[in-house]
Amino acid sequence: MPELEGFDVDMYQFFNDHQFQARLLDGESTIGNSDVRVILNASLLDMTKVSSNVSELTVGVMQGDNGVTPTMLGEFNIDSEVVVLACGAVANARQLLLSDFGDTNDNVGAYFMCHPIATKTPGFDAVNVAPRLEQGVLGYRNVGQFSNIYALKGVYTPNEATTLELETGRCWLDNGGSGDFYHEMLPWKESRISLADTKDEVFKQAQTQIDWQLSPNSEANYNSLTGLYRESVLKVNSTATVTIQPWADVQKNMVVNGHHLGTTRMGWSAEDGVVDSNLKVFGTDNLYVAGSSIWASAGISNPTFSIITFSIRLADHIGETLGKE
């Protein structure tokens, strides 16, 4: 792919789902051969607060499968020096709300983000809902299917200097006429997870309600990035055809594509976040949160590796806090 002014070229390799295999490294052991105790069929129901600590976890067990309606079998309690919520960006917020932890400034559940995509999936109104180049005008075919194992995709992402200068989020733009617009959401407090009026059928607890909203600055963000994209493409190929769809068409075809983020965001204080830089919930001494719910902004990349990195960092911090390796 040729260079475009203001953009980085990112290459993404997509593997067939059946190609991933787990294996043990030399000297490593499985969870079953470690000191870790894994409890299956256990759903966290409540966290009891004493002073600023989580003193006890209430855990529920359900029964019923093969078409039988699940019912609650019973519950038990767990004591722990430290508690880490690692349930995903939706369930982490729901659990904090159910247990009344960390919500002194209405930040728990707020800033719900994802990686939205506007796509030309059948049934959507617009034929093309994103910046579109005629096939091959930059001399590159967007997706190369090399085998049944993986495919390679090249995309243009606004570089760091562009992002800072324009004060924008990032997106993926490509040279394949795919008609898709994939971007990072701008943080917006009114996009949030909350507790619904309805209750689940097994544990009789409030279910989750999601109010997904785009920031009012999303249109300006889109126009800045696509305008720069058009200018940069024309500098490389002055005869190229670049079709920029109106934001209204893009927005009405936008769906939640995946990667739930935010809802327990990291902040400097409880006024602007839910957890501190060590991922500890403000106002508590032993409650931490792991996962992409701690993101303060979405970024454009898939979050898995960052989740792993933050989790390793959190494990090290907890070990140091408890005086253990």
C-alpha positions, -999 to 999 in steps of 0.1 A, spaced: 0 0 0 13 35 -8 18 60 19 -9 86 25 -1 119 41 -15 119 77 -21 82 79 -4 50 90 -7 17 72 -19 -11 95 -19 -47 83 -44 -71 100 -42 -109 96 -74 -128 102 -71 -164 111 -97 -191 105 -114 -199 138 -103 -236 136 -66 -228 134 -61 -218 171 -47 -245 193 -38 -244 230 -5 -260 241 16 -262 272 50 -246 272 79 -264 288 78 -261 325 43 -246 326 13 -262 343 -25 -261 338 -49 -243 362 -58 -278 374 -23 -284 386 -19 -250 403 -31 -234 435 -60 -218 417 -95 -231 427 -121 -228 399 -157 -229 409 -181 -237 380 -218 -229 377 -214 -200 401 -229 -166 395 -219 -136 416 -250 -121 431 -238 -95 457 -207 -80 473 -212 -71 510 -195 -38 521 -180 -33 555 -164 1 559 -145 5 526 -139 -32 520 -157 -60 502 -161 -84 531 -181 -112 515 -193 -124 481 -227 -140 477 -227 -166 449 -257 -183 433 -260 -217 417 -286 -227 391 -298 -259 377 -316 -269 345 -306 -277 310 -317 -297 279 -347 -274 275 -356 -273 312 -362 -238 325 -332 -229 348 -340 -224 385 -320 -213 415 -305 -243 433 -290 -224 462 -263 -199 472 -231 -198 492 -206 -171 505 -169 -165 498 -144 -145 518 -114 -130 501 -87 -105 509 -90 -90 474 -118 -91 448 -113 -86 411 -143 -81 388 -134 -95 354 -168 -100 338 -167 -77 307 -177 -41 302 -214 -47 305 -215 -71 335 -187 -53 354 -209 -22 355 -240 -41 363 -224 -59 393 -211 -26 407 -246 -11 404 -263 -42 419 -239 -41 449 -238 -3 452 -200 1 448 -182 30 432 -211 51 420 -207 83 440 -205 105 409 -228 86 385 -198 72 366 -205 35 369 -220 24 336 -213 57 319 -192 62 288 -202 29 273 -183 25 241 -176 -1 214 -162 -3 179 -192 7 158 -194 -2 121 -216 12 94 -219 -15 68 -237 -23 35 -251 -54 50 -283 -65 32 -313 -48 47 -296 -15 54 -307 16 36 -275 28 20 -256 9 -7 -223 24 5 -221 39 39 -185 49 42 -157 67 24 -152 46 -8 -124 43 -33 -129 28 -67 -112 -6 -67 -75 -5 -71 -70 33 -76 -40 31 -52 -27 -1 -68 -36 -24 -39 -64 -50 -35 -79 -47 -1 -82 -83 11 -60 -111 0 -72 -146 7 -40 -166 8 -55 -199 19 -83 -213 41 -62 -205 71 -60 -167 71 -67 -135 51 -47 -102 51 -63 -68 52 -46 -34 49 -62 -3 63 -53 34 66 -55 47 102 -50 84 111 -15 87 126 -7 102 160 1 137 147 -31 138 127 -52 127 157 -37 153 180 -39 181 155 -75 175 145 -85 164 180 -102 133 166 -107 97 173 -94 72 148 -110 49 121 -101 24 95 -102 36 58 -93 13 30 -88 10 -7 -112 -17 -16 -146 -2 -19 -159 -23 10 -184 3 20 -177 -2 57 -169 25 82 -152 11 114 -142 36 140 -134 43 177 -162 59 196 -156 93 212 -163 91 250 -198 104 259 -211 101 294 -248 97 284 -239 64 266 -243 40 295 -252 7 311 -279 9 338 -302 -15 357 -335 -23 340 -369 -25 356 -372 -62 346 -356 -91 365 -339 -123 353 -359 -155 357 -334 -174 378 -319 -151 404 -346 -124 403 -321 -96 400 -324 -64 379 -314 -71 343 -292 -48 322 -304 -19 301 -281 -4 275 -285 31 262 -259 33 234 -253 69 221 -228 85 198 -211 117 210 -225 149 195 -189 154 181 -190 123 160 -202 141 129 -173 166 131 -149 137 137 -162 119 106 -160 150 84 -124 158 95 -111 123 89 -128 117 56 -119 151 43 -83 145 51 -85 110 35 -99 125 2 -71 151 1 -44 126 8 -57 101 -18 -59 128 -45 -22 138 -38 -13 102 -47 -37 98 -76 -53 130 -89 -78 111 -110 -91 89 -82 -128 87 -74 -134 91 -36 -170 89 -26 -177 103 9 -212 94 21 -231 120 42 -229 115 80 -266 110 82 -264 79 60 -235 66 79 -251 71 113 -284 55 105 -266 23 94 -243 22 125 -244 -9 146 -226 -21 177 -199 -42 161 -183 -55 192 -156 -48 218 -176 -34 247 -155 -7 264 -157 19 292 -184 18 320 -159 16 348 -133 40 333 -99 48 348 -97 83 362 -77 107 383 -104 107 410 -139 95 417 -151 127 400 -140 116 366 -137 78 369 -145 46 387 -111 30 392 -77 46 398 -44 39 379 -40 6 397 -76 -4 387 -89 -2 423 -124 11 427 -124 46 443 -137 45 479 -127 9 484 -96 -9 497 -98 -43 481 -120 -42 451 -104 -41 416 -117 -42 380 -101 -59 351 -109 -58 314 -118 -33 288 -144 -16 310 -115 4 325 -108 21 291 -111 59 293 -112 61 255 -118 35 229 -87 35 206 -91 19 172 -74 -15 177 -89 -47 190 -86 -46 228 -76 -82 236 -38 -77 239 -43 -46 260 -67 -65 283 -40 -91 288 -13 -65 295 -35 -46 321 -44 -79 337 -7 -89 341 0 -55 355 -29 -58 380 -17 -92 391 17 -79 398 3 -50 418 -20 -72 439 9 -95 446 30 -66 458 1 -53 479 -3 -87 496 34 -92 499 33 -122 476 49 -132 443 
